[in-house]
């Protein structure tokens, strides 16, 4: 295995992290504008209270 295969490319890692953060921000803005914030907030927190 070449030595370069074990080297971490921090530039690529930073670009991917920034792209993911930008994507999550854009999705959050879209969801908030579409009025989906209520649904995502309810789906995110589990409820221990169950009703029959």
Secondary structure, 3 states (H helix, E strand, C coil): CCHHHHCCCHHHHHHHHHHHHHHHHHHHHHHHHHCCHHHHHHHHCCCCCCCC
